């Protein structure tokens, strides 16, 4: 028990300094480490799993091997804050979490799949203490500058997309202003035309009214004149 705790402390010190390490897993047995993290500490880990091949006498990635990563808060009744499963590949997988509260956190890596089961009982003369799965882990704890440098390309891509969206929004606003100006101009022209039509209608009504009055007056005078004669 003491040797296991000493090993965990040594590995923990390696984690804190953010150095890559690898270890071997036997079958589907999980491998766990403990980290005492302050509050609001950012942790970013990358890992790659490889299964042993008796034919080539070496470790290699295979889709038949999966690794489940879990992070639990030991101080909070093993409350799980991270759980993810990835398939073995040539690229490193990644997990990220932030310590919501200070205390001891348990990080566990559990292999699964046909490759883990088939090589679970394998031991070689060259490595009698090794298991059939080699797991390489690299962790950065609180190293925000390193994390930012690793994600700089992604951030630059996001920034360029945001700038592109801002440019499109500017074009849309310009088009909207132009359409509003044309709408206002068309509305003014419509109102001026309607006013002219109303004026011309009133003039026509006035002319018709005067003409009707003149005709009535002329007819009345004509009838009166006819009766007298």
C-alpha atoms as an extended CHARMM CRD file, in Angstrom:
* protein
*
       229  EXT
         1         1  UNK       CA              0.0000000000        0.0000000000        0.0000000000  PROA      1               0.0000000000
         2         2  UNK       CA              2.8370000000        2.3620000000        0.8890000000  PROA      2               0.0000000000
         3         3  UNK       CA              4.6580000000        1.6550000000       -2.3680000000  PROA      3               0.0000000000
         4         4  UNK       CA              1.4540000000        2.3620000000       -4.3390000000  PROA      4               0.0000000000
         5         5  UNK       CA              0.9850000000        5.7050000000       -2.5800000000  PROA      5               0.0000000000
         6         6  UNK       CA              4.6430000000        6.5560000000       -3.2130000000  PROA      6               0.0000000000
         7         7  UNK       CA              4.1940000000        5.7440000000       -6.8800000000  PROA      7               0.0000000000
         8         8  UNK       CA              1.0830000000        7.9170000000       -7.0590000000  PROA      8               0.0000000000
         9         9  UNK       CA              2.8750000000       10.8140000000       -5.3820000000  PROA      9               0.0000000000
        10        10  UNK       CA              5.7670000000       10.5090000000       -7.8150000000  PROA      10              0.0000000000
        11        11  UNK       CA              3.4310000000       10.4440000000      -10.7760000000  PROA      11              0.0000000000
        12        12  UNK       CA              1.5200000000       13.3820000000       -9.3100000000  PROA      12              0.0000000000
        13        13  UNK       CA              4.7140000000       15.4060000000       -9.1580000000  PROA      13              0.0000000000
        14        14  UNK       CA              5.3190000000       14.6020000000      -12.8110000000  PROA      14              0.0000000000
        15        15  UNK       CA              1.7990000000       15.7720000000      -13.6370000000  PROA      15              0.0000000000
        16        16  UNK       CA              2.2910000000       19.0310000000      -11.7810000000  PROA      16              0.0000000000
        17        17  UNK       CA              5.3980000000       19.8090000000      -13.7830000000  PROA      17              0.0000000000
        18        18  UNK       CA              3.4640000000       18.9280000000      -16.9360000000  PROA      18              0.0000000000
        19        19  UNK       CA              5.8010000000       16.2290000000      -18.2530000000  PROA      19              0.0000000000
        20        20  UNK       CA              4.6670000000       13.3690000000      -20.4280000000  PROA      20              0.0000000000
        21        21  UNK       CA              4.7610000000        9.8580000000      -18.9620000000  PROA      21              0.0000000000
        22        22  UNK       CA              3.5650000000        6.4340000000      -19.9610000000  PROA      22              0.0000000000
        23        23  UNK       CA              2.5030000000        3.3520000000      -18.0400000000  PROA      23              0.0000000000
        24        24  UNK       CA              1.0680000000       -0.0760000000      -18.7610000000  PROA      24              0.0000000000
        25        25  UNK       CA             -2.4160000000       -1.3910000000      -18.1030000000  PROA      25              0.0000000000
        26        26  UNK       CA             -3.2710000000       -5.0440000000      -17.6510000000  PROA      26              0.0000000000
        27        27  UNK       CA             -6.5980000000       -6.0420000000      -19.2060000000  PROA      27              0.0000000000
        28        28  UNK       CA             -9.5500000000       -3.8670000000      -18.3040000000  PROA      28              0.0000000000
        29        29  UNK       CA             -8.2650000000       -2.8440000000      -14.8620000000  PROA      29              0.0000000000
        30        30  UNK       CA             -8.4200000000        0.9380000000      -14.3400000000  PROA      30              0.0000000000
        31        31  UNK       CA             -5.3890000000        3.0230000000      -13.4510000000  PROA      31              0.0000000000
        32        32  UNK       CA             -6.1100000000        5.9430000000      -11.1190000000  PROA      32              0.0000000000
        33        33  UNK       CA             -4.1270000000        8.9650000000       -9.9340000000  PROA      33              0.0000000000
        34        34  UNK       CA             -4.9030000000       11.6460000000       -7.3880000000  PROA      34              0.0000000000
        35        35  UNK       CA             -4.4450000000       15.3950000000       -7.6390000000  PROA      35              0.0000000000
        36        36  UNK       CA             -5.0720000000       17.9400000000       -4.8600000000  PROA      36              0.0000000000
        37        37  UNK       CA             -6.2590000000       20.9380000000       -6.8740000000  PROA      37              0.0000000000
        38        38  UNK       CA             -7.0030000000       24.5090000000       -5.7630000000  PROA      38              0.0000000000
        39        39  UNK       CA            -10.2990000000       26.0850000000       -6.7370000000  PROA      39              0.0000000000
        40        40  UNK       CA            -10.6870000000       27.3000000000      -10.3480000000  PROA      40              0.0000000000
        41        41  UNK       CA             -7.6210000000       25.3570000000      -11.4920000000  PROA      41              0.0000000000
        42        42  UNK       CA             -7.6910000000       24.5110000000      -15.1800000000  PROA      42              0.0000000000
        43        43  UNK       CA             -6.5090000000       21.0030000000      -16.0980000000  PROA      43              0.0000000000
        44        44  UNK       CA             -5.8910000000       19.8860000000      -19.6810000000  PROA      44              0.0000000000
        45        45  UNK       CA             -4.7720000000       16.3380000000      -20.4000000000  PROA      45              0.0000000000
        46        46  UNK       CA             -3.8270000000       14.5060000000      -23.5880000000  PROA      46              0.0000000000
        47        47  UNK       CA             -3.3950000000       10.7600000000      -23.8870000000  PROA      47              0.0000000000
        48        48  UNK       CA             -2.8290000000        7.9760000000      -26.4250000000  PROA      48              0.0000000000
        49        49  UNK       CA             -3.4770000000        4.2660000000      -25.9360000000  PROA      49              0.0000000000
        50        50  UNK       CA             -1.6070000000        1.4910000000      -27.7470000000  PROA      50              0.0000000000
        51        51  UNK       CA             -2.1890000000       -2.2690000000      -27.6060000000  PROA      51              0.0000000000
        52        52  UNK       CA              0.5670000000       -4.8730000000      -27.7000000000  PROA      52              0.0000000000
        53        53  UNK       CA              0.8610000000       -6.9760000000      -30.8470000000  PROA      53              0.0000000000
        54        54  UNK       CA              2.5050000000      -10.4060000000      -30.4010000000  PROA      54              0.0000000000
        55        55  UNK       CA              3.1470000000      -10.5650000000      -34.1640000000  PROA      55              0.0000000000
        56        56  UNK       CA              5.2290000000       -7.3790000000      -34.2840000000  PROA      56              0.0000000000
        57        57  UNK       CA              6.3890000000       -7.5340000000      -30.6490000000  PROA      57              0.0000000000
        58        58  UNK       CA              5.4730000000       -3.8680000000      -30.2690000000  PROA      58              0.0000000000
        59        59  UNK       CA              2.6770000000       -1.5150000000      -29.2590000000  PROA      59              0.0000000000
        60        60  UNK       CA              0.4280000000        0.1080000000      -31.8450000000  PROA      60              0.0000000000
        61        61  UNK       CA             -2.9190000000        1.9050000000      -32.0520000000  PROA      61              0.0000000000
        62        62  UNK       CA             -6.0060000000       -0.1070000000      -32.9410000000  PROA      62              0.0000000000
        63        63  UNK       CA             -9.7330000000        0.7230000000      -33.2230000000  PROA      63              0.0000000000
        64        64  UNK       CA            -10.4410000000       -2.3510000000      -31.0560000000  PROA      64              0.0000000000
        65        65  UNK       CA             -9.0960000000       -0.5040000000      -28.0070000000  PROA      65              0.0000000000
        66        66  UNK       CA            -11.0050000000        2.2110000000      -26.1420000000  PROA      66              0.0000000000
        67        67  UNK       CA            -10.0530000000        4.2800000000      -23.1040000000  PROA      67              0.0000000000
        68        68  UNK       CA            -12.5650000000        5.7040000000      -20.6510000000  PROA      68              0.0000000000
        69        69  UNK       CA            -11.4120000000        8.7600000000      -18.7060000000  PROA      69              0.0000000000
        70        70  UNK       CA            -13.1850000000        9.7120000000      -15.4880000000  PROA      70              0.0000000000
        71        71  UNK       CA            -12.4760000000       12.5200000000      -13.0310000000  PROA      71              0.0000000000
        72        72  UNK       CA            -14.1550000000       12.4020000000       -9.6120000000  PROA      72              0.0000000000
        73        73  UNK       CA            -14.1470000000       14.7620000000       -6.6440000000  PROA      73              0.0000000000
        74        74  UNK       CA            -13.0410000000       12.5460000000       -3.7520000000  PROA      74              0.0000000000
        75        75  UNK       CA            -13.9580000000       15.1960000000       -1.1960000000  PROA      75              0.0000000000
        76        76  UNK       CA            -17.5410000000       15.3420000000       -2.5040000000  PROA      76              0.0000000000
        77        77  UNK       CA            -18.5690000000       11.6720000000       -2.2870000000  PROA      77              0.0000000000
        78        78  UNK       CA            -16.8040000000       10.8400000000       -5.5680000000  PROA      78              0.0000000000
        79        79  UNK       CA            -18.8780000000       13.3010000000       -7.5710000000  PROA      79              0.0000000000
        80        80  UNK       CA            -17.9630000000       12.7290000000      -11.2100000000  PROA      80              0.0000000000
        81        81  UNK       CA            -17.0670000000       15.8460000000      -13.1860000000  PROA      81              0.0000000000
        82        82  UNK       CA            -15.6310000000       14.2250000000      -16.3420000000  PROA      82              0.0000000000
        83        83  UNK       CA            -16.4730000000       11.0190000000      -18.1830000000  PROA      83              0.0000000000
        84        84  UNK       CA            -15.5150000000       10.3460000000      -21.7870000000  PROA      84              0.0000000000
        85        85  UNK       CA            -14.5810000000        7.3550000000      -23.9260000000  PROA      85              0.0000000000
        86        86  UNK       CA            -12.3140000000        7.5410000000      -26.9600000000  PROA      86              0.0000000000
        87        87  UNK       CA            -10.9690000000        4.9970000000      -29.4190000000  PROA      87              0.0000000000
        88        88  UNK       CA             -7.2650000000        4.3740000000      -29.8200000000  PROA      88              0.0000000000
        89        89  UNK       CA             -5.8400000000        6.4270000000      -32.7090000000  PROA      89              0.0000000000
        90        90  UNK       CA             -2.5640000000        7.8850000000      -33.9360000000  PROA      90              0.0000000000
        91        91  UNK       CA             -3.5340000000       11.3300000000      -32.6340000000  PROA      91              0.0000000000
        92        92  UNK       CA             -3.7460000000       12.2680000000      -28.9800000000  PROA      92              0.0000000000
        93        93  UNK       CA             -7.1550000000       12.5000000000      -27.3430000000  PROA      93              0.0000000000
        94        94  UNK       CA             -7.9040000000       15.3820000000      -25.0020000000  PROA      94              0.0000000000
        95        95  UNK       CA             -9.9160000000       16.0790000000      -21.8700000000  PROA      95              0.0000000000
        96        96  UNK       CA            -10.3660000000       19.3550000000      -19.9860000000  PROA      96              0.0000000000
        97        97  UNK       CA            -11.9460000000       20.3500000000      -16.6910000000  PROA      97              0.0000000000
        98        98  UNK       CA            -11.8030000000       23.1010000000      -14.0920000000  PROA      98              0.0000000000
        99        99  UNK       CA            -11.7930000000       22.3800000000      -10.3740000000  PROA      99              0.0000000000
       100       100  UNK       CA            -15.0270000000       23.9080000000       -9.0810000000  PROA      100             0.0000000000
       101       101  UNK       CA            -13.9090000000       23.4730000000       -5.4550000000  PROA      101             0.0000000000
       102       102  UNK       CA            -10.5420000000       22.8280000000       -3.8120000000  PROA      102             0.0000000000
       103       103  UNK       CA             -9.7370000000       19.2570000000       -2.8220000000  PROA      103             0.0000000000
       104       104  UNK       CA             -8.5560000000       15.8390000000       -3.9110000000  PROA      104             0.0000000000
       105       105  UNK       CA             -9.5080000000       14.7130000000       -7.4410000000  PROA      105             0.0000000000
       106       106  UNK       CA             -9.2240000000       11.1530000000       -8.7510000000  PROA      106             0.0000000000
       107       107  UNK       CA             -8.3230000000       10.6400000000      -12.4250000000  PROA      107             0.0000000000
       108       108  UNK       CA             -8.8950000000        7.1300000000      -13.7740000000  PROA      108             0.0000000000
       109       109  UNK       CA             -8.0780000000        5.5440000000      -17.1450000000  PROA      109             0.0000000000
       110       110  UNK       CA             -9.9340000000        2.3190000000      -17.9510000000  PROA      110             0.0000000000
       111       111  UNK       CA             -9.2170000000        0.2820000000      -21.1230000000  PROA      111             0.0000000000
       112       112  UNK       CA            -11.9770000000       -1.6730000000      -22.8480000000  PROA      112             0.0000000000
       113       113  UNK       CA            -12.6530000000       -3.4690000000      -26.0950000000  PROA      113             0.0000000000
       114       114  UNK       CA            -11.4580000000       -6.7000000000      -27.7360000000  PROA      114             0.0000000000
       115       115  UNK       CA             -7.8350000000       -5.5520000000      -27.8600000000  PROA      115             0.0000000000
       116       116  UNK       CA             -7.7320000000       -4.8520000000      -24.1130000000  PROA      116             0.0000000000
       117       117  UNK       CA             -9.3270000000       -8.2020000000      -23.2910000000  PROA      117             0.0000000000
       118       118  UNK       CA             -7.1790000000      -10.2590000000      -25.6640000000  PROA      118             0.0000000000
       119       119  UNK       CA             -3.9000000000       -8.8190000000      -24.3890000000  PROA      119             0.0000000000
       120       120  UNK       CA             -5.0180000000       -8.5190000000      -20.7940000000  PROA      120             0.0000000000
       121       121  UNK       CA             -3.1760000000      -11.6100000000      -19.6370000000  PROA      121             0.0000000000
       122       122  UNK       CA             -0.0480000000      -11.0260000000      -21.7210000000  PROA      122             0.0000000000
       123       123  UNK       CA              3.3610000000      -10.7540000000      -20.0810000000  PROA      123             0.0000000000
       124       124  UNK       CA              6.7020000000      -10.7690000000      -21.9030000000  PROA      124             0.0000000000
       125       125  UNK       CA             10.1570000000      -11.7780000000      -20.7890000000  PROA      125             0.0000000000
       126       126  UNK       CA             11.3690000000       -8.2890000000      -21.5790000000  PROA      126             0.0000000000
       127       127  UNK       CA              8.7690000000       -6.6820000000      -19.3550000000  PROA      127             0.0000000000
       128       128  UNK       CA              7.3030000000       -9.0120000000      -16.7890000000  PROA      128             0.0000000000
       129       129  UNK       CA              5.7290000000       -6.1020000000      -14.9480000000  PROA      129             0.0000000000
       130       130  UNK       CA              4.1090000000       -4.6180000000      -18.0350000000  PROA      130             0.0000000000
       131       131  UNK       CA              0.5160000000       -5.0090000000      -19.1360000000  PROA      131             0.0000000000
       132       132  UNK       CA             -0.8570000000       -5.3480000000      -22.6210000000  PROA      132             0.0000000000
       133       133  UNK       CA             -1.8980000000       -1.6920000000      -23.0460000000  PROA      133             0.0000000000
       134       134  UNK       CA              0.5350000000        1.2100000000      -23.1290000000  PROA      134             0.0000000000
       135       135  UNK       CA             -1.0050000000        4.5590000000      -22.1960000000  PROA      135             0.0000000000
       136       136  UNK       CA              0.9210000000        7.7940000000      -22.7490000000  PROA      136             0.0000000000
       137       137  UNK       CA             -0.3940000000       10.7490000000      -20.7370000000  PROA      137             0.0000000000
       138       138  UNK       CA              0.5640000000       14.4150000000      -20.6980000000  PROA      138             0.0000000000
       139       139  UNK       CA             -1.1710000000       16.8760000000      -18.3850000000  PROA      139             0.0000000000
       140       140  UNK       CA             -0.9820000000       20.6420000000      -17.9690000000  PROA      140             0.0000000000
       141       141  UNK       CA             -2.3240000000       21.9370000000      -14.6660000000  PROA      141             0.0000000000
       142       142  UNK       CA             -2.9380000000       25.6620000000      -14.4770000000  PROA      142             0.0000000000
       143       143  UNK       CA             -0.6180000000       26.2750000000      -17.4450000000  PROA      143             0.0000000000
       144       144  UNK       CA             -2.9150000000       28.6720000000      -19.2450000000  PROA      144             0.0000000000
       145       145  UNK       CA             -0.1470000000       30.0900000000      -21.4210000000  PROA      145             0.0000000000
       146       146  UNK       CA              0.6820000000       26.6460000000      -22.7460000000  PROA      146             0.0000000000
       147       147  UNK       CA             -2.9650000000       25.8470000000      -23.3030000000  PROA      147             0.0000000000
       148       148  UNK       CA             -3.4490000000       29.1200000000      -25.1590000000  PROA      148             0.0000000000
       149       149  UNK       CA             -0.4210000000       28.4360000000      -27.3650000000  PROA      149             0.0000000000
       150       150  UNK       CA             -1.7540000000       24.9840000000      -28.2310000000  PROA      150             0.0000000000
       151       151  UNK       CA             -5.1510000000       26.4160000000      -29.1660000000  PROA      151             0.0000000000
       152       152  UNK       CA             -3.8010000000       29.5420000000      -30.8650000000  PROA      152             0.0000000000
       153       153  UNK       CA             -4.6260000000       28.2870000000      -34.3460000000  PROA      153             0.0000000000
       154       154  UNK       CA             -8.2040000000       27.5020000000      -33.2880000000  PROA      154             0.0000000000
       155       155  UNK       CA             -8.5580000000       30.9210000000      -31.6640000000  PROA      155             0.0000000000
       156       156  UNK       CA             -7.1920000000       32.6410000000      -34.7800000000  PROA      156             0.0000000000
       157       157  UNK       CA             -9.6640000000       30.6960000000      -36.9070000000  PROA      157             0.0000000000
       158       158  UNK       CA            -12.5330000000       31.7530000000      -34.6460000000  PROA      158             0.0000000000
       159       159  UNK       CA            -11.3380000000       35.3740000000      -34.7270000000  PROA      159             0.0000000000
       160       160  UNK       CA            -11.2250000000       35.3430000000      -38.5370000000  PROA      160             0.0000000000
       161       161  UNK       CA            -14.7440000000       33.9030000000      -38.6720000000  PROA      161             0.0000000000
       162       162  UNK       CA            -15.9750000000       36.5570000000      -36.2390000000  PROA      162             0.0000000000
       163       163  UNK       CA            -14.3990000000       39.2800000000      -38.3730000000  PROA      163             0.0000000000
       164       164  UNK       CA            -16.0380000000       37.7910000000      -41.4550000000  PROA      164             0.0000000000
       165       165  UNK       CA            -19.4030000000       37.7480000000      -39.7050000000  PROA      165             0.0000000000
       166       166  UNK       CA            -18.9120000000       41.3510000000      -38.5840000000  PROA      166             0.0000000000
       167       167  UNK       CA            -18.1640000000       42.3210000000      -42.1880000000  PROA      167             0.0000000000
       168       168  UNK       CA            -21.3260000000       40.5970000000      -43.3600000000  PROA      168             0.0000000000
       169       169  UNK       CA            -23.3320000000       42.3330000000      -40.6460000000  PROA      169             0.0000000000
       170       170  UNK       CA            -21.8920000000       45.6720000000      -41.7690000000  PROA      170             0.0000000000
       171       171  UNK       CA            -22.9360000000       44.9240000000      -45.3480000000  PROA      171             0.0000000000
       172       172  UNK       CA            -26.4170000000       43.9450000000      -44.1770000000  PROA      172             0.0000000000
       173       173  UNK       CA            -26.7450000000       47.1640000000      -42.1530000000  PROA      173             0.0000000000
       174       174  UNK       CA            -25.5780000000       49.2060000000      -45.1640000000  PROA      174             0.0000000000
       175       175  UNK       CA            -28.1330000000       47.4620000000      -47.3790000000  PROA      175             0.0000000000
       176       176  UNK       CA            -30.8540000000       48.0630000000      -44.7880000000  PROA      176             0.0000000000
       177       177  UNK       CA            -29.9910000000       51.7870000000      -44.6190000000  PROA      177             0.0000000000
       178       178  UNK       CA            -30.0570000000       51.9700000000      -48.4120000000  PROA      178             0.0000000000
       179       179  UNK       CA            -33.4290000000       50.2130000000      -48.5450000000  PROA      179             0.0000000000
       180       180  UNK       CA            -34.8270000000       52.5410000000      -45.8620000000  PROA      180             0.0000000000
       181       181  UNK       CA            -33.6270000000       55.5700000000      -47.8060000000  PROA      181             0.0000000000
       182       182  UNK       CA            -35.2210000000       54.2780000000      -51.0100000000  PROA      182             0.0000000000
       183       183  UNK       CA            -38.4110000000       53.4530000000      -49.1300000000  PROA      183             0.0000000000
       184       184  UNK       CA            -38.5130000000       56.9580000000      -47.6530000000  PROA      184             0.0000000000
       185       185  UNK       CA            -37.9130000000       58.4550000000      -51.1070000000  PROA      185             0.0000000000
       186       186  UNK       CA            -40.6390000000       56.3100000000      -52.6330000000  PROA      186             0.0000000000
       187       187  UNK       CA            -43.0060000000       57.2260000000      -49.7980000000  PROA      187             0.0000000000
       188       188  UNK       CA            -42.3450000000       60.9430000000      -50.3240000000  PROA      188             0.0000000000
       189       189  UNK       CA            -42.9660000000       60.5690000000      -54.0580000000  PROA      189             0.0000000000
       190       190  UNK       CA            -46.1790000000       58.6360000000      -53.3920000000  PROA      190             0.0000000000
       191       191  UNK       CA            -47.4070000000       61.2590000000      -50.9260000000  PROA      191             0.0000000000
       192       192  UNK       CA            -46.5650000000       64.1040000000      -53.3760000000  PROA      192             0.0000000000
       193       193  UNK       CA            -48.3680000000       62.2700000000      -56.2020000000  PROA      193             0.0000000000
       194       194  UNK       CA            -51.3940000000       61.6270000000      -53.9940000000  PROA      194             0.0000000000
       195       195  UNK       CA            -51.4600000000       65.2950000000      -52.9890000000  PROA      195             0.0000000000
       196       196  UNK       CA            -51.3660000000       66.3550000000      -56.6610000000  PROA      196             0.0000000000
       197       197  UNK       CA            -54.1730000000       63.9200000000      -57.4850000000  PROA      197             0.0000000000
       198       198  UNK       CA            -56.2950000000       65.2730000000      -54.6390000000  PROA      198             0.0000000000
       199       199  UNK       CA            -55.6450000000       68.8390000000      -55.7370000000  PROA      199             0.0000000000
       200       200  UNK       CA            -56.5140000000       68.0740000000      -59.3570000000  PROA      200             0.0000000000
       201       201  UNK       CA            -59.6560000000       66.2330000000      -58.2460000000  PROA      201             0.0000000000
       202       202  UNK       CA            -60.7590000000       69.2300000000      -56.1930000000  PROA      202             0.0000000000
       203       203  UNK       CA            -60.0900000000       71.5710000000      -59.1370000000  PROA      203             0.0000000000
       204       204  UNK       CA            -62.1010000000       69.3100000000      -61.4240000000  PROA      204             0.0000000000
       205       205  UNK       CA            -64.9640000000       69.1980000000      -58.9140000000  PROA      205             0.0000000000
       206       206  UNK       CA            -64.8490000000       72.9890000000      -58.6380000000  PROA      206             0.0000000000
       207       207  UNK       CA            -64.9280000000       73.4100000000      -62.4310000000  PROA      207             0.0000000000
       208       208  UNK       CA            -67.7880000000       70.9290000000      -62.7070000000  PROA      208             0.0000000000
       209       209  UNK       CA            -69.6590000000       72.6990000000      -59.9130000000  PROA      209             0.0000000000
       210       210  UNK       CA            -69.2220000000       76.1040000000      -61.5720000000  PROA      210             0.0000000000
       211       211  UNK       CA            -70.2180000000       74.6320000000      -64.9490000000  PROA      211             0.0000000000
       212       212  UNK       CA            -73.3480000000       73.0240000000      -63.4800000000  PROA      212             0.0000000000
       213       213  UNK       CA            -74.3010000000       76.2360000000      -61.7240000000  PROA      213             0.0000000000
       214       214  UNK       CA            -73.8050000000       78.2340000000      -64.9190000000  PROA      214             0.0000000000
       215       215  UNK       CA            -75.8720000000       75.7530000000      -66.9330000000  PROA      215             0.0000000000
       216       216  UNK       CA            -78.6850000000       75.7660000000      -64.3790000000  PROA      216             0.0000000000
       217       217  UNK       CA            -78.6610000000       79.5430000000      -64.2930000000  PROA      217             0.0000000000
       218       218  UNK       CA            -78.6790000000       79.7020000000      -68.1050000000  PROA      218             0.0000000000
       219       219  UNK       CA            -81.5230000000       77.1770000000      -68.3680000000  PROA      219             0.0000000000
       220       220  UNK       CA            -83.5790000000       79.0470000000      -65.7680000000  PROA      220             0.0000000000
       221       221  UNK       CA            -83.1460000000       82.3090000000      -67.5810000000  PROA      221             0.0000000000
       222       222  UNK       CA            -84.0510000000       80.5990000000      -70.8430000000  PROA      222             0.0000000000
       223       223  UNK       CA            -87.2820000000       79.1070000000      -69.4350000000  PROA      223             0.0000000000
       224       224  UNK       CA            -88.2930000000       82.3950000000      -67.8880000000  PROA      224             0.0000000000
       225       225  UNK       CA            -87.6980000000       84.2020000000      -71.1310000000  PROA      225             0.0000000000
       226       226  UNK       CA            -89.7540000000       81.6170000000      -73.0640000000  PROA      226             0.0000000000
       227       227  UNK       CA            -92.7700000000       82.0450000000      -70.7580000000  PROA      227             0.0000000000
       228       228  UNK       CA            -92.7190000000       85.7720000000      -71.1230000000  PROA      228             0.0000000000
       229       229  UNK       CA            -92.6870000000       85.6190000000      -74.8250000000  PROA      229             0.0000000000
